[in-house]
Amino acid sequence: MTDITVANAKKLRKSLPIIRELSRLGKDGYWKFMTNFDDTTGAIASVVGAALAGTTGAAFETDTDGTVPALALGSQSGGTGDFTQTIKPPSTLTVGNADLLFPDTAGANDTICLIGATQTLVGKTLTTPTIGSFVNATHTHANAAGGGTISIGATDSTTASTFTVNDGATTPEIIIGGGAGTGNFNISLISPTIGANAIITLPAVTGTLAILGANTFAGAQTFGAGILASGAVANNFSGGTGTFLTSSGANTLSGDVTISSTKTLTTGTGAAVLKGSATFDTTKTLTFGAAAGGTTAPIRMFSLTANKGALILTPANATTDHSTTLTNGAVNGANITITLPIVDSTLAVLGANTFVGAQIYSAGATFSSTVDFRGAITSGGSNPAFDLSGSNGAFKTTTGAVRIGPGTITLSGVLVGTIGASTAAAGSTYADATALPAATGQIYPTTAADDAKGVILHANDKVTGRVLFIGNGVSNKILKVYGPSGAAINGGAGDAAFSSVSGKGVIAVCLSGAGNTWLMF
């Protein structure tokens, strides 16, 4: 179909005087509308011109005399297929004219909600709706996203024998409002994850339910089953002044037990068994029996061995100060008794000992190792023996004076002295003679004697009663011996020499260390 051309429309204008006159007056619209008709058939080429966007009338009607009035809209240019959207009124309006109002979308594009379409409604308010079925409802009202909490309102009970709340939910719960308390808080009753149905029986008296946290029980509580605590839970009975009674069965305390300050732990008349270690704080005392009467039963201590008991004394700093263990030997014959001394002292042991004070042994004493006596040794009885014959080691005296007697001294073995280093005699007077070693022995050998050369006793040997043997290594010569500086020998002048017999040595005895006087033979 071809529209009438502009040239043909102008020819039609010239043939119609009225239209030609209107065109002369500038009203060309009267002939230009002819371009909307088909040039051959005269049919309307387009219902609405391209520039027509609407109507200025308050209302307009479409096909008012049709069987089913309709307004048809062509599909958008970007749609698939060339389809038409038709808007139709209902078949019968029984009440009167009706207005179909479109909502105000505030300038935004929107879609009309249809009855038969599956659509998602956002931001809609339904006032007293009638919902035919909740089969397709997937929300649980557990939170705002799931439909929000449903309030029961005035309903406060149910006539059914049982009812189910939130069945099948991840965390089923009943929420109870907080009442008139401070703040708008709720209490939730939540079911845990359980493997089978469980029944909780409420008490038959007025009271408050206990919870897993801290609880205050005002009355006596009877537990038919055991009480089991887990985790870092504190069982605090410090607020009570009553008696804490255990059962008549066995009671096991697996953790540490602390007795508060000023409190006393009292056991019954039965035996108290501690299978673990018992530690007493500083300044604390373990007392057996009464202070006046003591205890009639002995205090027994056993170690892990079959035939020995032990008492271990451990200092506070076990890193630098080590423990002391008191244990008994394997006593197979009969029980023995050890009586401790009644004075402040240190006990002797089988190993090395240092005795600081005077020691008195009323019976024989046997020492298997070195004994260091730093005080006087006093023997009692009519004829006690000081027997060292069982030892094959060296019997050493102190560096001070040793006095044996006044009884007879009998040597059943050989008297062995300590030999010092050999010294070569020199010079002819005290000024150029050679000094002997500094108190390193009792016997000092010499060489190079020639009737004039000599040696000098060291000042360290100037000890009252000390006996020295100076040997002469030359068989046919005289050896001269001088005492320490200023010494008088056999009542002679100071620093005078004592001459030996030719080829013989000299025995020197310190008569007085303080006076530096000597006897020589």
WOLINLIN-V968878 format. One record per helix or strand of 3 or more residues. SS is the DSSP state (H for helix, E for strand). FROM is the first residue (numbers start at 1). TO is the last residue. If there is no record, write none. Layout:
SS;FROM;TO
SS;FROM;TO
This chain:
H;6;15
H;17;24
H;29;36
E;70;74
E;84;88
H;144;146
E;173;177
E;186;190
E;310;313
E;324;327
E;353;355
E;359;361
E;371;373
E;377;379
H;430;432
E;443;447
E;454;456
H;459;461
E;467;472
E;480;482
E;506;512
E;517;520
